Amino acid sequence: MQKYFQIIPNDLSIDFIGKFKYFLFFSMIALIAIFAGLWTRGLNYGVDFTGGTVIQVKFKNATSTEAVRKVLEELKESEASVVGLGDSNQEFMITSRNSTGDKDKSPLNTRLVEKLGADNLTVQSVDVVGPKVGSELKAAALRSLFYSVILITIYIWLRFDVRFAPGATLAMIHDLMMATGFYLLTGREFTITAIAALLTIAGYSVNDTIVIYDRVREMLKQSGSNLPLPQTINKAINLTLSRTILTSLITFISIVPIIFLCKGEIQSFAIAMCFGIFVGTYSTMYIASPFTIYVERFLENRNGKSKSSRPTPKPAVV
């Protein structure tokens, strides 16, 4: 039964560690581009963080998203977003952010009914978020991300040792920034649902990293094991590669239907998760694991000797 689910043999010897510098260079370029984009352009924050109004309406007759947008432009709400709900082309969700001059306007739902008539349009729900509440919600969301990183780092420190925690933390921050870059590149709204996606991606990334770390620790504890740390980590990645691919594939398969069957924030969440699955697997192999080697070397240089009887890794390996 175990061999049936083992899609990759255990006797592989792919040199993941030896090629990590090329992938690290790619990550550095991507992160620089993300930071530049955040500085110059910024994220497309949703109503949750900026304040505004979310209205769900239902038309008597079928219409199109473009027709609804044209009506909003006539109401001087050209920046409002429109998302169709269902397949009937009658229900839509309209999101309008707060902007200057809104004090002189009547509520958007009132203006819609006045323009289109109560016989042609039914307002099903209206949710209003004030700018102050949105600002406080944004600060709380950022704090939740910060505390999550700190707590996960403490967990890694307690579960393993000082060699492993920095790499896992760096990989997790890398994945969070890459996922943020997804929202930056696609222009999708960054909302509370996006924060939930980031937290889920962080947990997935750490879970994948811990599996490899646990195998490395077992191999280091084996009697007679004298492989240098780079070779040990490389072997651990190869041994867990089948499990990594199966886990990623099953998670991916469970999320893909959401992308095609749902719309709006749920769809964005699913797309971000698919992106995060790839990034999380990638960072475990090419960020967390190689960085552990550098931490080991730093500790050896600081102490003047190795903490174990394993020979010092050759510089050419990494």
Summary of the structure (lengths in Angstrom):
residues: 318
radius of gyration: 25.0
end to end distance: 36.6
largest distance: 82.6
contacts: 977
relative contact order: 0.15
helix: 64%
strand: 10%
